[in-house]
Amino acid sequence: MISPMLLERPGSWRWIGVTLGFAVALVPTLPLVWRAAVATDGFSVGDAFVPALGNSLVVALSVAAIGWIVGLPAGVLGGLYAFRGRAILIALLALPALVPSFLWAIGWSAAALRIGTGASQALTGFPGTALAFCGMAISVVMLTSLATTRSLTASQIDAARIAGGERTVVVQSCRHGATTAGLAAGLVGVLTLSDPGPGQIHGLRTAAGEMLTSFSALYDFALAGRQCLVLTAAVLLLALPAIAMAAPRLSTQLLARQSRAPVLARNRRVSRIAIGLLTLLAFLFVMLPLTGLLLPLLAGAEILATWNALTRTGWNTLLYAGGAGLAAVTFGIVMALLAGRSATLGAACLAAGLALFLQPPALIALGFVFVGSDAPAWADPLLRSRLTVCLALATRLFPVALFLGMRAWRSFPSSWSAAAAVHGVPARTFLRRIVVPMFGFPAGTALLIVGLLATADVGTVLLLHPPGQASLPLTIFTVMANAPETLVASLCLAYVVAAVMVLVLIHRVVGRIVH
């Protein structure tokens, strides 16, 4: 009989298992990397790629800076004070994190066209691309700062208030969350390097757009692979300092618990400031582009065409999101159990997971395409089907489930395993009755988050989806240049409504963060 203490027992087998797990995640990219490395035309990445990479880096740094400067105080005020419309404003500012960035780019472009030619020209290139990403950066940083502020204990906030009043509370809360907010802003900035949508819409040549061009127009695996490697190196160069700071910090804080949760304060003066700031941000980065996105509906909605598109792509969208979520959650929780309670191994897992999560999606997707192009027919279900899309998405997104799984397992008392072993409870029974139910909530949360991220990842679906099996975001992305404005607006409205419904679900399931 296998003892439940096996789950707690340290050993080199944990390092071996974790190493093999990450090696499996990298397997699809190895043939493409090898092809790019041994190409006979040297390590040329094309004349246009280097300037495009420079554009992407400028956009990433600008978006990270704006997200940190604006999102930090917004999250702190939302986490400390109760004011009228707080839940609605936070929900509105969370919306950009749930909707693909290219939809916001379409909204900004459409709004500028209706304002006038001057506004449209002003948003061409860098300004419009940065604006499309800023909403997501502010959203993520605000939610991160809000969660960090809510992690403060009531006694800490009371001490700051006694020492210097509300100003001291806000300043010290900002100082407390500045590092975490900076890490979140930096990671969002790095993610923009791999997103081709806003750059293509606003006419800015970016590294991600050049990679898609190299493959879709030239079908040059070697060139696309070299460009992926250069972009990956740039991503790692920017992300490694943040990862080095974040991984040990997250690993040591997984067991943190509040002694007394803070109560939202009521202060008329600060509440007015908070309402004004959050309302301004919601108008600029949510309502204004959303108005431009949906304004064509005033001329009438394409109800029949939208319904046909939803019925054609709805099942595929759910399948890609659900399949990627199930695969990522299964793999992530297994990896979390392998990591165990070791702080060193946990930090290593988090560092490797963050590095994998930040990799360009095109690297993994092109790896699957390259392997599938020479694979025999019997491999079609694995390499040329909708399952391929799910596996490619899960390969990059499973670190989300890994983090939540590690947090759940490390909050699980080790004495329970010892008690079960002392009383002779079989490991199978212990897993079925204790461990699996304990993982239910974090697994459900991870499934929801991975599903949202997978739905917004248009690039992977674009490269890997079988003919006629597109998702709803990919359909919008592919028809936005040629379809009538009313049809594009109708499809966007359908997606935004779905995102709002998911936002309501998140609020009900994990709304404890913002209350």
Secondary structure, DSSP 4 states (H G I P E B T S, - for coil): ---GGGGT---HHHHHHHHHHHHHHHGGGHHHHHHHHT-TTTT---TTHHHHHHHHHHHHHHHHHHHHHHHHHHHHHHHHB--TTHHHHHHHHHGGGTS-HHHHHHHHHHHHHHH-HHHHHHTTTHHHHHHHHHHHHHHHHHHHHHHHHHTS-HHHHHHHHHHHHHHHHHHHHHHHHHHHHHHHHHHHHHHHTT--HHHHHHT---HHHHHHHHHHTT--HHHHHHHHHHHHHHHHHHHHHHHHHHHHHHHHHTT---SSPPPPB--HHHHHHHHHHHHHHHIIIIIHHHHHHHGGGGG---HHHHHHHHHHHHHHHHHHHHHHHHHHHHHHHHHHHHHTT-HHHHHHHHHHHHHHHTS-HHHHHHHHHHHHHSS-GGGHHHHSSHHHHHHHHHHHHHHHHHHHHHHHHHTS-HHHHHHHHHTT--HHHHIIIIIHHHTHHHHHHHHHHHHHHHHH-HHHHHHHPPTT---HHHHHHHHTTTS-HHHHHHHHHHHHHHHHHHHHHHHHHHGGGG-
